[in-house]
Amino acid sequence: MKPFDDERFAQSLQRARKRLRAVPRQGQYRERIAVESRGQVRVVAVAKIDYITASGPYAELHVGEKTFAVRERMQTLAEQLDPSMFVRVHRSAIVRLDRIETLLHRPGGDYAVRLKSGAEVDVSRARRDELAQRLGIK
């Protein structure tokens, strides 16, 4: 509230600096994601995630044959994952680059990726060029 004194301003500045230190810095990405299920918290290593899909208010982490639901927005996850390892291929899908086996061209101009696990994930037309570039496809 106005007017404020120097002491109050210093306290506010100190709080702001503390909050900024708590935010992950560029180059620091999540290595684990906590998943709550039936009163337990399981920790999923990001290195084991094949792909992530949106499912309503949840994101589903696909790890091998298992799927874990987390209450996170796709945008938040995309920002917290290392972009050298993950790529957003659709508004509802993030894929681990080293799990991609094939880029598929479907009838009607649609695209998808087939992962080494055999799973297929849709690729939006808007994100196809970025994906091709990241995969080294011209």
N, CA, C and O atoms as CSV, one atom per row, in Angstrom:
chain,resi,resn,atom,element,x,y,z
A,1,MET,N,N,0.842,-1.176,0.000
A,1,MET,CA,C,0.000,0.000,0.000
A,1,MET,C,C,0.884,1.236,0.000
A,1,MET,O,O,1.980,1.234,0.560
A,2,LYS,N,N,0.402,2.266,-0.622
A,2,LYS,CA,C,1.156,3.512,-0.686
A,2,LYS,C,C,0.755,4.380,0.487
A,2,LYS,O,O,-0.383,4.249,0.937
A,3,PRO,N,N,1.563,5.228,1.003
A,3,PRO,CA,C,3.011,5.293,0.797
A,3,PRO,C,C,3.706,4.165,1.556
A,3,PRO,O,O,3.167,3.643,2.531
A,4,PHE,N,N,4.893,3.795,1.110
A,4,PHE,CA,C,5.654,2.759,1.802
A,4,PHE,C,C,7.026,3.305,2.171
A,4,PHE,O,O,7.551,4.220,1.537
A,5,ASP,N,N,7.581,2.717,3.206
A,5,ASP,CA,C,8.883,3.185,3.661
A,5,ASP,C,C,9.984,2.275,3.123
A,5,ASP,O,O,9.711,1.234,2.526
A,6,ASP,N,N,11.230,2.684,3.344
A,6,ASP,CA,C,12.387,1.937,2.828
A,6,ASP,C,C,12.463,0.526,3.397
A,6,ASP,O,O,12.836,-0.407,2.686
A,7,GLU,N,N,12.116,0.361,4.659
A,7,GLU,CA,C,12.179,-0.959,5.289
A,7,GLU,C,C,11.193,-1.928,4.631
A,7,GLU,O,O,11.535,-3.078,4.355
A,8,ARG,N,N,9.994,-1.465,4.387
A,8,ARG,CA,C,8.979,-2.306,3.746
A,8,ARG,C,C,9.400,-2.657,2.322
A,8,ARG,O,O,9.205,-3.791,1.882
A,9,PHE,N,N,9.968,-1.706,1.605
A,9,PHE,CA,C,10.446,-1.965,0.256
A,9,PHE,C,C,11.553,-3.013,0.273
A,9,PHE,O,O,11.563,-3.913,-0.566
A,10,ALA,N,N,12.479,-2.909,1.212
A,10,ALA,CA,C,13.585,-3.868,1.323
A,10,ALA,C,C,13.058,-5.272,1.608
A,10,ALA,O,O,13.575,-6.249,1.067
A,11,GLN,N,N,12.032,-5.378,2.454
A,11,GLN,CA,C,11.442,-6.689,2.754
A,11,GLN,C,C,10.790,-7.280,1.504
A,11,GLN,O,O,10.938,-8.472,1.231
A,12,SER,N,N,10.080,-6.463,0.757
A,12,SER,CA,C,9.433,-6.935,-0.475
A,12,SER,C,C,10.462,-7.386,-1.499
A,12,SER,O,O,10.285,-8.409,-2.161
A,13,LEU,N,N,11.530,-6.622,-1.625
A,13,LEU,CA,C,12.592,-6.987,-2.565
A,13,LEU,C,C,13.248,-8.299,-2.155
A,13,LEU,O,O,13.555,-9.135,-3.006
A,14,GLN,N,N,13.463,-8.483,-0.859
A,14,GLN,CA,C,14.058,-9.723,-0.356
A,14,GLN,C,C,13.153,-10.922,-0.651
A,14,GLN,O,O,13.642,-11.980,-1.045
A,15,ARG,N,N,11.836,-10.765,-0.464
A,15,ARG,CA,C,10.878,-11.844,-0.774
A,15,ARG,C,C,10.897,-12.183,-2.257
A,15,ARG,O,O,10.868,-13.356,-2.630
A,16,ALA,N,N,10.947,-11.157,-3.104
A,16,ALA,CA,C,10.972,-11.381,-4.555
A,16,ALA,C,C,12.230,-12.131,-4.968
A,16,ALA,O,O,12.159,-13.048,-5.786
A,17,ARG,N,N,13.376,-11.758,-4.418
A,17,ARG,CA,C,14.627,-12.452,-4.737
A,17,ARG,C,C,14.593,-13.905,-4.291
A,17,ARG,O,O,15.097,-14.789,-4.983
A,18,LYS,N,N,13.993,-14.144,-3.127
A,18,LYS,CA,C,13.884,-15.514,-2.615
A,18,LYS,C,C,13.023,-16.364,-3.545
A,18,LYS,O,O,13.355,-17.518,-3.819
A,19,ARG,N,N,11.933,-15.804,-4.024
A,19,ARG,CA,C,11.053,-16.543,-4.950
A,19,ARG,C,C,11.753,-16.829,-6.269
A,19,ARG,O,O,11.594,-17.910,-6.836
A,20,LEU,N,N,12.515,-15.881,-6.755
A,20,LEU,CA,C,13.241,-16.099,-8.008
A,20,LEU,C,C,14.281,-17.199,-7.884
A,20,LEU,O,O,14.503,-17.955,-8.830
A,21,ARG,N,N,14.925,-17.294,-6.717
A,21,ARG,CA,C,15.905,-18.367,-6.508
A,21,ARG,C,C,15.233,-19.734,-6.484
A,21,ARG,O,O,15.865,-20.738,-6.813
A,22,ALA,N,N,13.958,-19.786,-6.100
A,22,ALA,CA,C,13.236,-21.054,-6.019
A,22,ALA,C,C,12.800,-21.557,-7.395
A,22,ALA,O,O,12.522,-22.745,-7.555
A,23,VAL,N,N,12.736,-20.675,-8.382
A,23,VAL,CA,C,12.321,-21.049,-9.736
A,23,VAL,C,C,13.493,-21.737,-10.428
A,23,VAL,O,O,14.619,-21.244,-10.351
A,24,PRO,N,N,13.255,-22.879,-11.113
A,24,PRO,CA,C,14.365,-23.557,-11.815
A,24,PRO,C,C,15.001,-22.631,-12.842
A,24,PRO,O,O,14.297,-21.982,-13.615
A,25,ARG,N,N,16.303,-22.569,-12.852
A,25,ARG,CA,C,17.011,-21.724,-13.798
A,25,ARG,C,C,17.155,-22.457,-15.127
A,25,ARG,O,O,17.084,-23.684,-15.206
A,26,GLN,N,N,17.360,-21.658,-16.159
A,26,GLN,CA,C,17.557,-22.237,-17.477
A,26,GLN,C,C,18.736,-23.202,-17.426
A,26,GLN,O,O,19.787,-22.873,-16.876
A,27,GLY,N,N,18.569,-24.377,-17.990
A,27,GLY,CA,C,19.621,-25.382,-17.958
A,27,GLY,C,C,19.436,-26.380,-16.834
A,27,GLY,O,O,20.121,-27.402,-16.792
A,28,GLN,N,N,18.518,-26.096,-15.921
A,28,GLN,CA,C,18.230,-27.030,-14.835
A,28,GLN,C,C,16.840,-27.602,-15.080
A,28,GLN,O,O,15.846,-26.877,-15.026
A,29,TYR,N,N,16.772,-28.869,-15.342
A,29,TYR,CA,C,15.504,-29.500,-15.685
A,29,TYR,C,C,15.178,-30.605,-14.701
A,29,TYR,O,O,16.049,-31.110,-13.993
A,30,ARG,N,N,13.917,-30.967,-14.670
A,30,ARG,CA,C,13.479,-32.016,-13.750
A,30,ARG,C,C,14.118,-33.342,-14.087
A,30,ARG,O,O,14.274,-33.701,-15.254
A,31,GLU,N,N,14.485,-34.063,-13.045
A,31,GLU,CA,C,15.042,-35.397,-13.217
A,31,GLU,C,C,14.055,-36.454,-12.739
A,31,GLU,O,O,14.162,-37.626,-13.100
A,32,ARG,N,N,13.090,-36.027,-11.920
A,32,ARG,CA,C,12.081,-36.939,-11.372
A,32,ARG,C,C,10.737,-36.226,-11.323
A,32,ARG,O,O,10.663,-35.003,-11.202
A,33,ILE,N,N,9.681,-37.018,-11.420
A,33,ILE,CA,C,8.325,-36.489,-11.284
A,33,ILE,C,C,7.604,-37.344,-10.252
A,33,ILE,O,O,7.558,-38.569,-10.370
A,34,ALA,N,N,7.045,-36.697,-9.246
A,34,ALA,CA,C,6.301,-37.406,-8.201
A,34,ALA,C,C,4.890,-37.687,-8.697
A,34,ALA,O,O,4.215,-36.808,-9.232
A,35,VAL,N,N,4.458,-38.935,-8.507
A,35,VAL,CA,C,3.132,-39.378,-8.940
A,35,VAL,C,C,2.388,-39.920,-7.726
A,35,VAL,O,O,2.846,-40.857,-7.072
A,36,GLU,N,N,1.237,-39.320,-7.433
A,36,GLU,CA,C,0.425,-39.797,-6.310
A,36,GLU,C,C,-0.586,-40.810,-6.817
A,36,GLU,O,O,-1.225,-40.606,-7.850
A,37,SER,N,N,-0.725,-41.909,-6.074
A,37,SER,CA,C,-1.692,-42.939,-6.438
A,37,SER,C,C,-2.044,-43.761,-5.209
A,37,SER,O,O,-1.170,-44.334,-4.558
A,38,ARG,N,N,-3.325,-43.812,-4.900
A,38,ARG,CA,C,-3.827,-44.613,-3.778
A,38,ARG,C,C,-3.093,-44.319,-2.467
A,38,ARG,O,O,-2.711,-45.237,-1.741
A,39,GLY,N,N,-2.905,-43.054,-2.179
A,39,GLY,CA,C,-2.277,-42.672,-0.925
A,39,GLY,C,C,-0.773,-42.833,-0.876
A,39,GLY,O,O,-0.163,-42.620,0.173
A,40,GLN,N,N,-0.166,-43.202,-1.985
A,40,GLN,CA,C,1.283,-43.363,-2.045
A,40,GLN,C,C,1.854,-42.381,-3.063
A,40,GLN,O,O,1.170,-41.960,-3.995
A,41,VAL,N,N,3.095,-42.034,-2.868
A,41,VAL,CA,C,3.789,-41.180,-3.830
A,41,VAL,C,C,4.919,-41.996,-4.444
A,41,VAL,O,O,5.827,-42.456,-3.751
A,42,ARG,N,N,4.843,-42.160,-5.737
A,42,ARG,CA,C,5.887,-42.885,-6.481
A,42,ARG,C,C,6.705,-41.845,-7.241
A,42,ARG,O,O,6.159,-40.866,-7.748
A,43,VAL,N,N,8.000,-42.061,-7.316
A,43,VAL,CA,C,8.878,-41.158,-8.041
A,43,VAL,C,C,9.249,-41.816,-9.368
A,43,VAL,O,O,9.779,-42.927,-9.401
A,44,VAL,N,N,8.960,-41.105,-10.463
A,44,VAL,CA,C,9.266,-41.607,-11.803
A,44,VAL,C,C,10.453,-40.827,-12.344
A,44,VAL,O,O,10.420,-39.599,-12.409
A,45,ALA,N,N,11.486,-41.535,-12.725
A,45,ALA,CA,C,12.668,-40.892,-13.310
A,45,ALA,C,C,12.329,-40.397,-14.710
A,45,ALA,O,O,11.800,-41.150,-15.528
A,46,VAL,N,N,12.632,-39.145,-14.984
A,46,VAL,CA,C,12.362,-38.556,-16.297
A,46,VAL,C,C,13.068,-39.351,-17.393
A,46,VAL,O,O,12.543,-39.473,-18.499
A,47,ALA,N,N,14.240,-39.888,-17.102
A,47,ALA,CA,C,15.011,-40.653,-18.087
A,47,ALA,C,C,14.286,-41.909,-18.558
A,47,ALA,O,O,14.624,-42.456,-19.607
A,48,LYS,N,N,13.288,-42.376,-17.796
A,48,LYS,CA,C,12.558,-43.584,-18.173
A,48,LYS,C,C,11.274,-43.301,-18.942
A,48,LYS,O,O,10.638,-44.230,-19.440
A,49,ILE,N,N,10.884,-42.038,-19.044
A,49,ILE,CA,C,9.636,-41.670,-19.718
A,49,ILE,C,C,9.805,-41.799,-21.226
A,49,ILE,O,O,10.755,-41.266,-21.799
A,50,ASP,N,N,8.865,-42.520,-21.873
A,50,ASP,CA,C,8.867,-42.642,-23.329
A,50,ASP,C,C,8.162,-41.442,-23.961
A,50,ASP,O,O,8.680,-40.812,-24.883
A,51,TYR,N,N,6.963,-41.141,-23.441
A,51,TYR,CA,C,6.205,-39.996,-23.933
A,51,TYR,C,C,5.171,-39.590,-22.899
A,51,TYR,O,O,4.894,-40.325,-21.951
A,52,ILE,N,N,4.607,-38.409,-23.098
A,52,ILE,CA,C,3.610,-37.852,-22.187
A,52,ILE,C,C,2.428,-37.393,-23.023
A,52,ILE,O,O,2.606,-36.762,-24.065
A,53,THR,N,N,1.215,-37.709,-22.567
A,53,THR,CA,C,0.015,-37.258,-23.264
A,53,THR,C,C,-0.906,-36.523,-22.299
A,53,THR,O,O,-0.878,-36.763,-21.092
A,54,ALA,N,N,-1.714,-35.633,-22.839
A,54,ALA,CA,C,-2.696,-34.907,-22.041
A,54,ALA,C,C,-3.950,-35.754,-21.929
A,54,ALA,O,O,-4.353,-36.430,-22.875
A,55,SER,N,N,-4.556,-35.702,-20.751
A,55,SER,CA,C,-5.802,-36.426,-20.514
A,55,SER,C,C,-6.641,-35.589,-19.557
A,55,SER,O,O,-6.575,-35.764,-18.340
A,56,GLY,N,N,-7.425,-34.682,-20.117
A,56,GLY,CA,C,-8.218,-33.787,-19.289
A,56,GLY,C,C,-7.302,-32.927,-18.432
A,56,GLY,O,O,-6.354,-32.334,-18.946
A,57,PRO,N,N,-7.575,-32.852,-17.118
A,57,PRO,CA,C,-6.738,-32.026,-16.245
A,57,PRO,C,C,-5.415,-32.707,-15.864
A,57,PRO,O,O,-4.611,-32.143,-15.122
A,58,TYR,N,N,-5.203,-33.910,-16.374
A,58,TYR,CA,C,-4.009,-34.679,-16.036
A,58,TYR,C,C,-3.082,-34.801,-17.237
A,58,TYR,O,O,-3.482,-34.596,-18.384
A,59,ALA,N,N,-1.846,-35.137,-16.940
A,59,ALA,CA,C,-0.902,-35.570,-17.971
A,59,ALA,C,C,-0.595,-37.018,-17.638
A,59,ALA,O,O,-0.478,-37.380,-16.468
A,60,GLU,N,N,-0.467,-37.837,-18.653
A,60,GLU,CA,C,-0.148,-39.245,-18.442
A,60,GLU,C,C,1.290,-39.494,-18.865
A,60,GLU,O,O,1.676,-39.221,-20.002
A,61,LEU,N,N,2.073,-40.014,-17.935
A,61,LEU,CA,C,3.458,-40.377,-18.210
A,61,LEU,C,C,3.469,-41.826,-18.664
A,61,LEU,O,O,3.006,-42.706,-17.939
A,62,HIS,N,N,3.987,-42.082,-19.844
A,62,HIS,CA,C,4.048,-43.437,-20.382
A,62,HIS,C,C,5.478,-43.941,-20.222
A,62,HIS,O,O,6.412,-43.436,-20.846
A,63,VAL,N,N,5.619,-44.951,-19.369
A,63,VAL,CA,C,6.919,-45.531,-19.045
A,63,VAL,C,C,6.822,-47.022,-19.338
A,63,VAL,O,O,6.250,-47.780,-18.555
A,64,GLY,N,N,7.384,-47.439,-20.470
A,64,GLY,CA,C,7.248,-48.840,-20.869
A,64,GLY,C,C,5.773,-49.195,-21.017
A,64,GLY,O,O,5.036,-48.527,-21.741
A,65,GLU,N,N,5.354,-50.240,-20.332
A,65,GLU,CA,C,3.958,-50.681,-20.377
A,65,GLU,C,C,3.076,-49.949,-19.363
A,65,GLU,O,O,1.855,-50.106,-19.382
A,66,LYS,N,N,3.672,-49.163,-18.490
A,66,LYS,CA,C,2.934,-48.499,-17.416
A,66,LYS,C,C,2.565,-47.070,-17.779
A,66,LYS,O,O,3.262,-46.412,-18.551
A,67,THR,N,N,1.454,-46.598,-17.209
A,67,THR,CA,C,0.999,-45.222,-17.388
A,67,THR,C,C,0.711,-44.635,-16.017
A,67,THR,O,O,0.038,-45.257,-15.194
A,68,PHE,N,N,1.225,-43.434,-15.775
A,68,PHE,CA,C,1.030,-42.754,-14.507
A,68,PHE,C,C,0.380,-41.403,-14.767
A,68,PHE,O,O,0.818,-40.665,-15.650
A,69,ALA,N,N,-0.656,-41.073,-14.011
A,69,ALA,CA,C,-1.338,-39.788,-14.154
A,69,ALA,C,C,-0.785,-38.788,-13.143
A,69,ALA,O,O,-0.629,-39.100,-11.963
A,70,VAL,N,N,-0.493,-37.584,-13.626
A,70,VAL,CA,C,-0.044,-36.497,-12.760
A,70,VAL,C,C,-0.895,-35.271,-13.053
A,70,VAL,O,O,-1.309,-35.047,-14.190
A,71,ARG,N,N,-1.147,-34.497,-12.036
A,71,ARG,CA,C,-1.950,-33.291,-12.203
A,71,ARG,C,C,-1.025,-32.131,-12.557
A,71,ARG,O,O,-0.705,-31.294,-11.713
A,72,GLU,N,N,-0.606,-32.100,-13.805
A,72,GLU,CA,C,0.295,-31.070,-14.326
A,72,GLU,C,C,-0.195,-30.657,-15.702
A,72,GLU,O,O,-0.748,-31.469,-16.444
A,73,ARG,N,N,0.009,-29.408,-16.034
A,73,ARG,CA,C,-0.325,-28.920,-17.371
A,73,ARG,C,C,0.801,-29.322,-18.335
A,73,ARG,O,O,1.967,-29.393,-17.946
A,74,MET,N,N,0.442,-29.577,-19.571
A,74,MET,CA,C,1.443,-29.952,-20.572
A,74,MET,C,C,2.470,-28.836,-20.759
A,74,MET,O,O,3.661,-29.111,-20.908
A,75,GLN,N,N,2.026,-27.593,-20.754
A,75,GLN,CA,C,2.943,-26.471,-20.921
A,75,GLN,C,C,3.975,-26.440,-19.797
A,75,GLN,O,O,5.158,-26.199,-20.040
A,76,THR,N,N,3.528,-26.681,-18.579
A,76,THR,CA,C,4.437,-26.696,-17.435
A,76,THR,C,C,5.466,-27.806,-17.577
A,76,THR,O,O,6.657,-27.586,-17.362
A,77,LEU,N,N,5.006,-29.000,-17.938
A,77,LEU,CA,C,5.934,-30.118,-18.129
A,77,LEU,C,C,6.922,-29.830,-19.255
A,77,LEU,O,O,8.115,-30.100,-19.122
A,78,ALA,N,N,6.426,-29.283,-20.363
A,78,ALA,CA,C,7.299,-28.985,-21.502
A,78,ALA,C,C,8.410,-28.019,-21.097
A,78,ALA,O,O,9.543,-28.153,-21.559
A,79,GLU,N,N,8.100,-27.060,-20.249
A,79,GLU,CA,C,9.093,-26.086,-19.802
A,79,GLU,C,C,10.091,-26.695,-18.816
A,79,GLU,O,O,11.222,-26.222,-18.711
A,80,GLN,N,N,9.686,-27.728,-18.101
A,80,GLN,CA,C,10.530,-28.316,-17.065
A,80,GLN,C,C,11.371,-29.495,-17.549
A,80,GLN,O,O,12.221,-29.992,-16.811
A,81,LEU,N,N,11.142,-29.944,-18.777
A,81,LEU,CA,C,11.893,-31.065,-19.335
A,81,LEU,C,C,12.999,-30.551,-20.251
A,81,LEU,O,O,12.834,-29.539,-20.933
A,82,ASP,N,N,14.111,-31.247,-20.258
A,82,ASP,CA,C,15.268,-30.861,-21.059
A,82,ASP,C,C,14.916,-30.914,-22.549
A,82,ASP,O,O,14.599,-31.987,-23.063
A,83,PRO,N,N,14.966,-29.773,-23.254
A,83,PRO,CA,C,14.607,-29.761,-24.679
A,83,PRO,C,C,15.576,-30.531,-25.571
A,83,PRO,O,O,15.260,-30.795,-26.731
A,84,SER,N,N,16.732,-30.892,-25.061
A,84,SER,CA,C,17.634,-31.716,-25.869
A,84,SER,C,C,17.197,-33.177,-25.828
A,84,SER,O,O,17.660,-33.989,-26.630
A,85,MET,N,N,16.298,-33.516,-24.886
A,85,MET,CA,C,15.819,-34.892,-24.748
A,85,MET,C,C,14.360,-35.067,-25.153
A,85,MET,O,O,13.966,-36.147,-25.593
A,86,PHE,N,N,13.552,-34.013,-25.011
A,86,PHE,CA,C,12.123,-34.102,-25.275
A,86,PHE,C,C,11.699,-33.060,-26.294
A,86,PHE,O,O,12.288,-31.983,-26.385
A,87,VAL,N,N,10.666,-33.398,-27.061
A,87,VAL,CA,C,10.108,-32.464,-28.031
A,87,VAL,C,C,8.583,-32.545,-27.956
A,87,VAL,O,O,8.005,-33.626,-27.844
A,88,ARG,N,N,7.955,-31.384,-28.019
A,88,ARG,CA,C,6.490,-31.336,-28.038
A,88,ARG,C,C,6.069,-31.538,-29.479
A,88,ARG,O,O,6.403,-30.729,-30.345
A,89,VAL,N,N,5.337,-32.611,-29.746
A,89,VAL,CA,C,4.948,-32.947,-31.113
A,89,VAL,C,C,3.496,-32.611,-31.404
A,89,VAL,O,O,3.054,-32.656,-32.552
A,90,HIS,N,N,2.767,-32.277,-30.362
A,90,HIS,CA,C,1.339,-31.971,-30.487
A,90,HIS,C,C,0.955,-31.214,-29.237
A,90,HIS,O,O,1.661,-31.289,-28.231
A,91,ARG,N,N,-0.150,-30.485,-29.274
A,91,ARG,CA,C,-0.548,-29.763,-28.059
A,91,ARG,C,C,-0.838,-30.720,-26.924
A,91,ARG,O,O,-0.819,-30.329,-25.757
A,92,SER,N,N,-1.109,-31.977,-27.260
A,92,SER,CA,C,-1.408,-32.968,-26.230
A,92,SER,C,C,-0.366,-34.079,-26.137
A,92,SER,O,O,-0.654,-35.147,-25.597
A,93,ALA,N,N,0.851,-33.842,-26.658
A,93,ALA,CA,C,1.870,-34.904,-26.598
A,93,ALA,C,C,3.292,-34.353,-26.588
A,93,ALA,O,O,3.636,-33.439,-27.337
A,94,ILE,N,N,4.103,-34.941,-25.714
A,94,ILE,CA,C,5.534,-34.671,-25.631
A,94,ILE,C,C,6.225,-36.023,-25.762
A,94,ILE,O,O,5.825,-36.991,-25.115
A,95,VAL,N,N,7.266,-36.093,-26.599
A,95,VAL,CA,C,7.930,-37.362,-26.871
A,95,VAL,C,C,9.419,-37.242,-26.561
A,95,VAL,O,O,10.043,-36.208,-26.797
A,96,ARG,N,N,9.964,-38.322,-26.030
A,96,ARG,CA,C,11.415,-38.385,-25.805
A,96,ARG,C,C,12.069,-38.694,-27.150
A,96,ARG,O,O,11.736,-39.694,-27.785
A,97,LEU,N,N,12.987,-37.850,-27.581
A,97,LEU,CA,C,13.584,-37.960,-28.914
A,97,LEU,C,C,14.249,-39.296,-29.178
A,97,LEU,O,O,14.094,-39.845,-30.269
A,98,ASP,N,N,14.984,-39.840,-28.217
A,98,ASP,CA,C,15.706,-41.086,-28.473
A,98,ASP,C,C,14.799,-42.313,-28.481
A,98,ASP,O,O,15.272,-43.424,-28.719
A,99,ARG,N,N,13.508,-42.131,-28.226
A,99,ARG,CA,C,12.552,-43.243,-28.296
A,99,ARG,C,C,11.853,-43.303,-29.658
A,99,ARG,O,O,11.138,-44.261,-29.953
A,100,ILE,N,N,12.064,-42.267,-30.488
A,100,ILE,CA,C,11.415,-42.220,-31.805
A,100,ILE,C,C,12.138,-43.154,-32.764
A,100,ILE,O,O,13.358,-43.101,-32.919
A,101,GLU,N,N,11.344,-44.013,-33.404
A,101,GLU,CA,C,11.896,-44.951,-34.383
A,101,GLU,C,C,11.607,-44.482,-35.806
A,101,GLU,O,O,12.479,-44.545,-36.673
A,102,THR,N,N,10.361,-44.002,-36.049
A,102,THR,CA,C,9.930,-43.667,-37.400
A,102,THR,C,C,9.006,-42.464,-37.392
A,102,THR,O,O,8.168,-42.324,-36.501
A,103,LEU,N,N,9.157,-41.587,-38.392
A,103,LEU,CA,C,8.202,-40.517,-38.628
A,103,LEU,C,C,7.257,-41.013,-39.713
A,103,LEU,O,O,7.684,-41.320,-40.826
A,104,LEU,N,N,5.974,-41.089,-39.384
A,104,LEU,CA,C,4.983,-41.641,-40.308
A,104,LEU,C,C,4.202,-40.540,-41.001
A,104,LEU,O,O,3.780,-39.572,-40.368
A,105,HIS,N,N,4.013,-40.691,-42.304
A,105,HIS,CA,C,3.166,-39.773,-43.075
A,105,HIS,C,C,1.864,-40.518,-43.353
A,105,HIS,O,O,1.848,-41.526,-44.060
A,106,ARG,N,N,0.791,-40.012,-42.792
A,106,ARG,CA,C,-0.511,-40.672,-42.936
A,106,ARG,C,C,-1.326,-40.012,-44.029
A,106,ARG,O,O,-1.045,-38.881,-44.424
A,107,PRO,N,N,-2.338,-40.716,-44.517
A,107,PRO,CA,C,-3.215,-40.123,-45.538
A,107,PRO,C,C,-3.844,-38.827,-45.033
A,107,PRO,O,O,-4.131,-38.682,-43.845
A,108,GLY,N,N,-4.053,-37.892,-45.951
A,108,GLY,CA,C,-4.685,-36.633,-45.589
A,108,GLY,C,C,-3.707,-35.601,-45.055
A,108,GLY,O,O,-4.117,-34.544,-44.576
A,109,GLY,N,N,-2.414,-35.903,-45.135
A,109,GLY,CA,C,-1.411,-34.942,-44.691
A,109,GLY,C,C,-1.111,-34.975,-43.204
A,109,GLY,O,O,-0.413,-34.097,-42.698
A,110,ASP,N,N,-1.625,-35.972,-42.494
A,110,ASP,CA,C,-1.352,-36.090,-41.067
A,110,ASP,C,C,-0.034,-36.826,-40.835
A,110,ASP,O,O,0.442,-37.564,-41.698
A,111,TYR,N,N,0.543,-36.612,-39.658
A,111,TYR,CA,C,1.802,-37.245,-39.299
A,111,TYR,C,C,1.693,-37.890,-37.925
A,111,TYR,O,O,0.825,-37.550,-37.122
A,112,ALA,N,N,2.590,-38.821,-37.682
A,112,ALA,CA,C,2.697,-39.471,-36.377
A,112,ALA,C,C,4.129,-39.966,-36.234
A,112,ALA,O,O,4.879,-40.025,-37.208
A,113,VAL,N,N,4.498,-40.321,-35.007
A,113,VAL,CA,C,5.786,-40.981,-34.787
A,113,VAL,C,C,5.500,-42.347,-34.192
A,113,VAL,O,O,4.593,-42.516,-33.376
A,114,ARG,N,N,6.290,-43.312,-34.617
A,114,ARG,CA,C,6.232,-44.639,-34.006
A,114,ARG,C,C,7.445,-44.733,-33.095
A,114,ARG,O,O,8.577,-44.485,-33.510
A,115,LEU,N,N,7.187,-45.092,-31.859
A,115,LEU,CA,C,8.262,-45.212,-30.897
A,115,LEU,C,C,8.833,-46.620,-30.909
A,115,LEU,O,O,8.230,-47.529,-31.480
A,116,LYS,N,N,9.969,-46.806,-30.294
A,116,LYS,CA,C,10.607,-48.118,-30.234
A,116,LYS,C,C,9.734,-49.137,-29.513
A,116,LYS,O,O,9.866,-50.341,-29.731
A,117,SER,N,N,8.844,-48.651,-28.655
A,117,SER,CA,C,7.924,-49.539,-27.937
A,117,SER,C,C,6.771,-49.994,-28.821
A,117,SER,O,O,6.015,-50.889,-28.444
A,118,GLY,N,N,6.632,-49.375,-30.008
A,118,GLY,CA,C,5.526,-49.700,-30.907
A,118,GLY,C,C,4.379,-48.716,-30.796
A,118,GLY,O,O,3.493,-48.716,-31.651
A,119,ALA,N,N,4.366,-47.879,-29.774
A,119,ALA,CA,C,3.302,-46.884,-29.608
A,119,ALA,C,C,3.398,-45.843,-30.717
A,119,ALA,O,O,4.490,-45.504,-31.172
A,120,GLU,N,N,2.244,-45.342,-31.146
A,120,GLU,CA,C,2.204,-44.283,-32.149
A,120,GLU,C,C,1.593,-43.042,-31.524
A,120,GLU,O,O,0.579,-43.113,-30.830
A,121,VAL,N,N,2.226,-41.900,-31.782
A,121,VAL,CA,C,1.794,-40.625,-31.217
A,121,VAL,C,C,1.598,-39.645,-32.368
A,121,VAL,O,O,2.477,-39.486,-33.215
A,122,ASP,N,N,0.431,-38.987,-32.391
A,122,ASP,CA,C,0.143,-38.013,-33.441
A,122,ASP,C,C,1.076,-36.825,-33.363
A,122,ASP,O,O,1.481,-36.399,-32.281
A,123,VAL,N,N,1.414,-36.290,-34.544
A,123,VAL,CA,C,2.241,-35.093,-34.656
A,123,VAL,C,C,1.398,-34.042,-35.375
A,123,VAL,O,O,0.844,-34.316,-36.440
A,124,SER,N,N,1.299,-32.857,-34.807
A,124,SER,CA,C,0.518,-31.802,-35.467
A,124,SER,C,C,1.302,-31.267,-36.662
A,124,SER,O,O,2.532,-31.314,-36.685
A,125,ARG,N,N,0.581,-30.765,-37.640
A,125,ARG,CA,C,1.238,-30.215,-38.830
A,125,ARG,C,C,2.127,-29.038,-38.462
A,125,ARG,O,O,3.193,-28.847,-39.046
A,126,ALA,N,N,1.682,-28.249,-37.487
A,126,ALA,CA,C,2.445,-27.073,-37.081
A,126,ALA,C,C,3.773,-27.446,-36.433
A,126,ALA,O,O,4.721,-26.662,-36.478
A,127,ARG,N,N,3.856,-28.624,-35.833
A,127,ARG,CA,C,5.080,-29.029,-35.131
A,127,ARG,C,C,5.917,-30.031,-35.932
A,127,ARG,O,O,6.990,-30.435,-35.483
A,128,ARG,N,N,5.447,-30.425,-37.089
A,128,ARG,CA,C,6.145,-31.417,-37.896
A,128,ARG,C,C,7.516,-30.948,-38.351
A,128,ARG,O,O,8.479,-31.713,-38.299
A,129,ASP,N,N,7.620,-29.694,-38.800
A,129,ASP,CA,C,8.904,-29.189,-39.297
A,129,ASP,C,C,9.951,-29.140,-38.187
A,129,ASP,O,O,11.105,-29.511,-38.400
A,130,GLU,N,N,9.547,-28.680,-37.000
A,130,GLU,CA,C,10.498,-28.645,-35.883
A,130,GLU,C,C,10.962,-30.051,-35.529
A,130,GLU,O,O,12.145,-30.276,-35.274
A,131,LEU,N,N,10.024,-30.998,-35.514
A,131,LEU,CA,C,10.375,-32.380,-35.213
A,131,LEU,C,C,11.349,-32.930,-36.249
A,131,LEU,O,O,12.352,-33.548,-35.893
A,132,ALA,N,N,11.059,-32.710,-37.523
A,132,ALA,CA,C,11.936,-33.195,-38.597
A,132,ALA,C,C,13.335,-32.613,-38.434
A,132,ALA,O,O,14.327,-33.321,-38.612
A,133,GLN,N,N,13.419,-31.345,-38.101
A,133,GLN,CA,C,14.720,-30.696,-37.899
A,133,GLN,C,C,15.452,-31.324,-36.719
A,133,GLN,O,O,16.652,-31.587,-36.796
A,134,ARG,N,N,14.736,-31.561,-35.637
A,134,ARG,CA,C,15.359,-32.162,-34.441
A,134,ARG,C,C,15.834,-33.586,-34.713
A,134,ARG,O,O,16.796,-34.053,-34.103
A,135,LEU,N,N,15.151,-34.278,-35.638
A,135,LEU,CA,C,15.535,-35.641,-35.995
A,135,LEU,C,C,16.596,-35.684,-37.093
A,135,LEU,O,O,17.116,-36.751,-37.422
A,136,GLY,N,N,16.913,-34.513,-37.658
A,136,GLY,CA,C,17.913,-34.453,-38.716
A,136,GLY,C,C,17.355,-34.799,-40.080
A,136,GLY,O,O,18.104,-35.179,-40.981
A,137,ILE,N,N,16.034,-34.671,-40.245
A,137,ILE,CA,C,15.380,-34.955,-41.523
A,137,ILE,C,C,15.204,-33.637,-42.273
A,137,ILE,O,O,14.755,-32.643,-41.701
A,138,LYS,N,N,15.556,-33.638,-43.536
A,138,LYS,CA,C,15.418,-32.395,-44.336
A,138,LYS,C,C,14.089,-32.325,-45.023
A,138,LYS,O,O,13.809,-31.356,-45.729
